Amino acid sequence: MADKKLTRKEKRDQKFANRELKSFSGIYPYFRLLWSPRTAKVSWKFLHTVTKSYLGTQFLEKWGFYHIPIVKVDSPLDKKIPFTPSKVYIYMDFINLFLRPLTMLIRRFGLKKAAPICNAWFSSATKVYSEASRMYHHSLSTTERPLYKENFHFRVIHAFDPHLLCVPSLHIALIALTEVFFKREFKNIGLSDAECFQKNTELYNEAIEIAESVLYMKQHSVNCIPAALYMITKLFPSLFSPNDATNFINDMFLSTELIKPEDVSSIKEYISFMYERYLLEGVAADDWRDPVIRWIDSYDWKAEEEKFNQKENAGGEKNV
Protein backbone atom coordinates (compact mmCIF):
# COMPACT_ATOMS: atom_id res chain seq x y z
CA MET A 1 0.00 0.00 0.00
CA ALA A 2 1.47 3.36 -1.05
CA ASP A 3 2.29 5.90 1.64
CA LYS A 4 -0.23 8.67 1.98
CA LYS A 5 0.93 11.81 0.21
CA LEU A 6 1.44 14.72 2.59
CA THR A 7 -0.56 17.89 2.08
CA ARG A 8 1.21 21.22 1.73
CA LYS A 9 0.20 22.12 5.29
CA GLU A 10 1.54 18.83 6.64
CA LYS A 11 4.82 19.37 4.82
CA ARG A 12 5.13 22.85 6.30
CA ASP A 13 4.26 21.60 9.77
CA GLN A 14 6.86 18.87 9.45
CA LYS A 15 9.48 21.34 8.24
CA PHE A 16 8.94 24.18 10.72
CA ALA A 17 7.26 22.79 13.86
CA ASN A 18 10.44 21.87 15.71
CA ARG A 19 12.59 24.79 14.60
CA GLU A 20 13.60 27.39 17.15
CA LEU A 21 12.41 30.91 16.44
CA LYS A 22 16.02 32.08 16.49
CA SER A 23 16.67 30.00 13.37
CA PHE A 24 14.29 32.17 11.32
CA SER A 25 15.41 35.28 9.44
CA GLY A 26 14.92 38.77 10.82
CA ILE A 27 15.38 40.25 7.34
CA TYR A 28 12.76 38.21 5.46
CA PRO A 29 9.75 40.34 6.61
CA TYR A 30 11.25 43.45 5.02
CA PHE A 31 11.12 41.80 1.59
CA ARG A 32 7.63 40.34 2.01
CA LEU A 33 5.63 42.74 4.13
CA LEU A 34 6.73 46.10 2.73
CA TRP A 35 5.87 45.12 -0.84
CA SER A 36 2.75 42.99 -0.48
CA PRO A 37 -0.64 44.69 -1.05
CA ARG A 38 -1.89 42.76 1.99
CA THR A 39 0.59 44.33 4.40
CA ALA A 40 2.35 47.29 2.75
CA LYS A 41 0.13 50.06 4.15
CA VAL A 42 0.49 49.03 7.80
CA SER A 43 4.20 48.17 7.46
CA TRP A 44 5.13 51.49 5.85
CA LYS A 45 3.08 53.38 8.43
CA PHE A 46 5.09 51.66 11.15
CA LEU A 47 8.41 52.65 9.55
CA HIS A 48 7.18 56.21 9.09
CA THR A 49 6.15 56.41 12.75
CA VAL A 50 9.50 55.01 13.93
CA THR A 51 11.39 57.52 11.79
CA LYS A 52 9.26 60.43 12.98
CA SER A 53 8.79 59.50 16.64
CA TYR A 54 12.14 57.89 17.44
CA LEU A 55 14.78 59.32 15.12
CA GLY A 56 13.04 62.59 14.28
CA THR A 57 12.27 63.64 17.84
CA GLN A 58 15.81 63.04 19.07
CA PHE A 59 17.71 64.57 16.18
CA LEU A 60 15.45 67.62 15.89
CA GLU A 61 16.19 68.25 19.57
CA LYS A 62 19.91 67.60 19.08
CA TRP A 63 20.08 69.96 16.09
CA GLY A 64 18.22 72.73 17.92
CA PHE A 65 14.86 72.64 16.14
CA TYR A 66 13.05 71.38 19.25
CA HIS A 67 13.45 72.80 22.75
CA ILE A 68 11.87 70.10 24.91
CA PRO A 69 13.02 69.89 28.56
CA ILE A 70 15.56 67.09 29.11
CA VAL A 71 15.45 65.32 32.48
CA LYS A 72 18.28 63.18 33.83
CA VAL A 73 16.64 60.03 35.18
CA ASP A 74 19.56 58.05 36.60
CA SER A 75 18.91 56.01 39.73
CA PRO A 76 21.55 55.27 42.38
CA LEU A 77 20.68 51.60 41.86
CA ASP A 78 22.13 51.79 38.34
CA LYS A 79 25.60 51.76 39.89
CA LYS A 80 24.92 48.28 41.22
CA ILE A 81 24.77 47.02 37.63
CA PRO A 82 28.18 46.82 35.93
CA PHE A 83 28.67 48.16 32.41
CA THR A 84 29.01 44.97 30.35
CA PRO A 85 29.86 45.61 26.67
CA SER A 86 29.54 41.93 25.75
CA LYS A 87 25.75 42.26 26.19
CA VAL A 88 25.57 44.40 23.03
CA TYR A 89 24.75 41.38 20.86
CA ILE A 90 21.70 40.59 22.98
CA TYR A 91 20.69 44.25 23.10
CA MET A 92 20.85 44.64 19.32
CA ASP A 93 18.64 41.59 18.79
CA PHE A 94 15.45 43.21 20.03
CA ILE A 95 14.03 43.99 16.57
CA ASN A 96 14.63 40.41 15.49
CA LEU A 97 12.69 39.30 18.56
CA PHE A 98 9.43 40.32 16.87
CA LEU A 99 10.50 39.86 13.23
CA ARG A 100 11.50 36.19 13.53
CA PRO A 101 8.04 35.03 14.71
CA LEU A 102 6.54 36.88 11.74
CA THR A 103 8.93 35.06 9.40
CA MET A 104 7.95 31.74 10.97
CA LEU A 105 4.24 32.45 10.54
CA ILE A 106 4.61 33.59 6.92
CA ARG A 107 6.69 30.60 5.90
CA ARG A 108 4.60 28.15 7.90
CA PHE A 109 1.12 29.33 6.93
CA GLY A 110 1.68 31.53 3.89
CA LEU A 111 1.31 35.29 3.66
CA LYS A 112 -2.44 35.22 3.05
CA LYS A 113 -3.12 33.59 6.42
CA ALA A 114 -0.29 35.34 8.27
CA ALA A 115 -1.03 38.84 6.94
CA PRO A 116 -3.75 39.72 9.52
CA ILE A 117 -1.33 38.81 12.32
CA CYS A 118 1.48 40.84 10.73
CA ASN A 119 -0.84 43.82 10.35
CA ALA A 120 -2.09 43.48 13.92
CA TRP A 121 1.49 43.40 15.19
CA PHE A 122 2.65 46.47 13.28
CA SER A 123 -0.52 48.37 14.19
CA SER A 124 0.16 47.61 17.86
CA ALA A 125 3.84 48.53 17.58
CA THR A 126 2.92 51.77 15.80
CA LYS A 127 0.61 52.58 18.71
CA VAL A 128 3.48 52.01 21.15
CA TYR A 129 5.77 54.43 19.30
CA SER A 130 3.02 57.04 18.92
CA GLU A 131 2.03 56.94 22.58
CA ALA A 132 5.64 56.97 23.79
CA SER A 133 6.22 59.97 21.52
CA ARG A 134 3.47 61.86 23.35
CA MET A 135 5.45 61.37 26.55
CA TYR A 136 8.72 62.41 24.90
CA HIS A 137 7.15 65.64 23.67
CA HIS A 138 6.39 66.52 27.29
CA SER A 139 9.87 65.63 28.56
CA LEU A 140 12.88 64.06 26.97
CA SER A 141 14.97 61.97 29.33
CA THR A 142 18.54 60.73 29.44
CA THR A 143 21.03 58.83 31.61
CA GLU A 144 24.79 58.58 32.02
CA ARG A 145 26.05 56.44 29.13
CA PRO A 146 29.72 55.42 28.77
CA LEU A 147 31.37 56.85 25.66
CA TYR A 148 32.38 53.36 24.55
CA LYS A 149 32.93 52.84 20.81
CA GLU A 150 35.19 49.81 20.73
CA ASN A 151 33.23 47.85 18.14
CA PHE A 152 30.87 48.40 15.22
CA HIS A 153 27.68 47.86 17.23
CA PHE A 154 28.55 50.57 19.75
CA ARG A 155 29.49 52.99 16.99
CA VAL A 156 26.08 52.41 15.38
CA ILE A 157 24.32 52.96 18.72
CA HIS A 158 26.13 56.24 19.39
CA ALA A 159 25.59 57.44 15.80
CA PHE A 160 21.86 56.76 15.58
CA ASP A 161 20.72 57.08 19.20
CA PRO A 162 21.28 60.51 20.79
CA HIS A 163 19.99 58.88 23.99
CA LEU A 164 17.11 61.23 24.78
CA LEU A 165 14.15 58.82 24.92
CA CYS A 166 14.63 56.94 28.17
CA VAL A 167 11.25 57.16 29.95
CA PRO A 168 9.42 55.09 28.89
CA SER A 169 11.91 52.63 27.39
CA LEU A 170 10.79 51.55 23.92
CA HIS A 171 13.08 48.53 24.17
CA ILE A 172 11.23 47.30 27.25
CA ALA A 173 7.79 48.24 25.94
CA LEU A 174 8.23 46.39 22.66
CA ILE A 175 9.73 43.21 24.09
CA ALA A 176 7.00 43.02 26.75
CA LEU A 177 4.35 43.41 24.04
CA THR A 178 6.12 40.92 21.74
CA GLU A 179 5.97 38.11 24.27
CA VAL A 180 2.26 38.39 25.07
CA PHE A 181 1.17 39.24 21.52
CA PHE A 182 2.70 36.16 19.93
CA LYS A 183 1.62 33.97 22.81
CA ARG A 184 -1.96 34.79 21.82
CA GLU A 185 -1.38 34.49 18.08
CA PHE A 186 0.43 31.14 18.24
CA LYS A 187 -2.59 29.70 20.01
CA ASN A 188 -5.13 31.37 17.73
CA ILE A 189 -3.49 30.14 14.55
CA GLY A 190 -3.56 26.56 15.75
CA LEU A 191 -0.10 25.58 16.96
CA SER A 192 -0.17 22.57 19.26
CA ASP A 193 0.07 23.09 23.01
CA ALA A 194 3.56 21.57 23.01
CA GLU A 195 4.78 23.84 20.22
CA CYS A 196 3.17 26.90 21.81
CA PHE A 197 4.97 26.13 25.05
CA GLN A 198 8.32 25.68 23.30
CA LYS A 199 8.06 28.88 21.27
CA ASN A 200 6.56 30.97 24.08
CA THR A 201 9.32 29.87 26.45
CA GLU A 202 12.02 30.74 23.91
CA LEU A 203 10.49 34.14 23.21
CA TYR A 204 10.01 34.96 26.89
CA ASN A 205 13.54 33.96 27.90
CA GLU A 206 15.05 36.08 25.15
CA ALA A 207 12.82 39.01 26.12
CA ILE A 208 14.11 38.81 29.69
CA GLU A 209 17.72 38.69 28.45
CA ILE A 210 17.14 41.79 26.32
CA ALA A 211 15.52 43.58 29.27
CA GLU A 212 18.60 42.84 31.37
CA SER A 213 20.91 43.95 28.56
CA VAL A 214 19.48 47.49 28.42
CA LEU A 215 20.69 47.94 32.01
CA TYR A 216 24.04 46.21 31.49
CA MET A 217 24.61 48.38 28.41
CA LYS A 218 23.72 51.57 30.33
CA GLN A 219 21.20 52.40 27.63
CA HIS A 220 18.57 52.77 30.33
CA SER A 221 18.15 53.26 34.05
CA VAL A 222 16.03 51.10 36.32
CA ASN A 223 13.70 54.14 36.25
CA CYS A 224 12.95 53.52 32.57
CA ILE A 225 11.54 50.02 33.01
CA PRO A 226 8.44 50.50 35.21
CA ALA A 227 7.12 53.33 33.03
CA ALA A 228 7.40 51.11 29.94
CA LEU A 229 5.63 48.15 31.56
CA TYR A 230 2.94 50.47 32.91
CA MET A 231 2.40 51.99 29.46
CA ILE A 232 1.90 48.54 27.88
CA THR A 233 -0.53 47.57 30.65
CA LYS A 234 -2.60 50.70 30.00
CA LEU A 235 -2.48 50.47 26.19
CA PHE A 236 -3.13 46.72 25.97
CA PRO A 237 -4.96 45.72 29.17
CA SER A 238 -6.37 42.51 27.71
CA LEU A 239 -2.90 41.39 26.62
CA PHE A 240 -0.47 42.57 29.29
CA SER A 241 -1.84 42.41 32.82
CA PRO A 242 -0.28 43.60 36.10
CA ASN A 243 0.44 39.94 36.80
CA ASP A 244 2.38 39.71 33.52
CA ALA A 245 4.40 42.76 34.55
CA THR A 246 5.11 41.30 37.99
CA ASN A 247 6.32 38.03 36.49
CA PHE A 248 8.47 39.92 33.99
CA ILE A 249 10.16 41.92 36.75
CA ASN A 250 10.61 38.92 39.03
CA ASP A 251 12.24 36.86 36.28
CA MET A 252 14.99 39.38 35.62
CA PHE A 253 18.53 38.62 36.81
CA LEU A 254 17.62 35.18 38.18
CA SER A 255 20.93 33.58 37.22
CA THR A 256 23.26 36.57 37.08
CA GLU A 257 26.70 36.42 38.64
CA LEU A 258 27.46 40.03 37.77
CA ILE A 259 25.25 41.62 40.44
CA LYS A 260 25.14 40.83 44.14
CA PRO A 261 21.97 38.95 45.21
CA GLU A 262 21.00 41.68 47.68
CA ASP A 263 21.37 44.29 44.95
CA VAL A 264 19.24 42.22 42.56
CA SER A 265 16.52 42.19 45.22
CA SER A 266 16.75 45.96 45.71
CA ILE A 267 16.58 46.61 41.96
CA LYS A 268 13.54 44.41 41.41
CA GLU A 269 11.76 45.73 44.50
CA TYR A 270 12.23 49.29 43.25
CA ILE A 271 10.99 48.51 39.73
CA SER A 272 7.94 46.73 41.20
CA PHE A 273 7.25 49.62 43.57
CA MET A 274 7.36 52.19 40.76
CA TYR A 275 5.21 50.06 38.45
CA GLU A 276 2.57 49.66 41.18
CA ARG A 277 2.73 53.37 41.97
CA TYR A 278 2.04 54.27 38.34
CA LEU A 279 -0.75 51.71 38.20
CA LEU A 280 -2.48 53.04 41.32
CA GLU A 281 -2.10 56.68 40.34
CA GLY A 282 -3.24 55.90 36.82
CA VAL A 283 -6.57 54.37 37.84
CA ALA A 284 -8.40 57.70 37.87
CA ALA A 285 -6.23 59.39 35.23
CA ASP A 286 -7.73 60.54 31.94
CA ASP A 287 -4.37 60.05 30.25
CA TRP A 288 -2.03 57.12 30.98
CA ARG A 289 0.88 59.58 30.99
CA ASP A 290 -0.33 61.54 34.02
CA PRO A 291 1.47 59.59 36.78
CA VAL A 292 4.65 59.33 34.71
CA ILE A 293 4.57 63.08 34.05
CA ARG A 294 4.13 63.79 37.78
CA TRP A 295 7.12 61.60 38.55
CA ILE A 296 9.45 62.96 35.88
CA ASP A 297 8.54 66.59 36.63
CA SER A 298 9.51 66.13 40.28
CA TYR A 299 12.49 63.77 39.88
CA ASP A 300 15.84 65.04 41.16
CA TRP A 301 18.57 62.50 40.53
CA LYS A 302 21.09 64.34 42.72
CA ALA A 303 18.73 64.34 45.69
CA GLU A 304 17.98 60.65 45.13
CA GLU A 305 21.70 59.89 45.07
CA GLU A 306 22.29 61.79 48.30
CA LYS A 307 19.46 59.94 50.06
CA PHE A 308 20.75 56.62 48.76
CA ASN A 309 24.32 57.33 49.89
CA GLN A 310 23.14 58.37 53.35
CA LYS A 311 21.17 55.14 53.64
CA GLU A 312 24.15 53.09 52.46
CA ASN A 313 26.49 54.83 54.89
CA ALA A 314 24.06 54.34 57.78
CA GLY A 315 23.84 50.66 56.96
CA GLY A 316 27.61 50.39 56.83
CA GLU A 317 28.02 52.03 60.24
CA LYS A 318 25.60 49.55 61.81
CA ASN A 319 27.67 46.67 60.48
CA VAL A 320 30.95 48.02 61.89
Secondary structure, 3 states (H helix, E strand, C coil): CCCCCCCHHHHHHHHHCCCCHHHCCCCHHHHHHCCCCCCHHHHHHHHHHHHHHHHHHHHHHHCCCCCCCEEECCCHHHHHCCCCHHHHHHHCCHHHHHHHHHHHHHHHHCHHHHHHHHHHHHHHHHHHHHHHHHHHCCCEEECCCCCCCCCHHHHHHHHHCCCCECCCCHHHHHHHHHHHHHHHHHHHCCCCHHHHHHHHHHHHHHHHHHHHHHHHCCCCCCCHHHHHHHHHHHHCCCCCCHHHHHHHHHCCCCCCCCCCHHHHHHHHHHHHHHHHHHHHHHCCCCCCCHHHHHHHHHCCHHHHHHHHHHHHHHHHHHHC
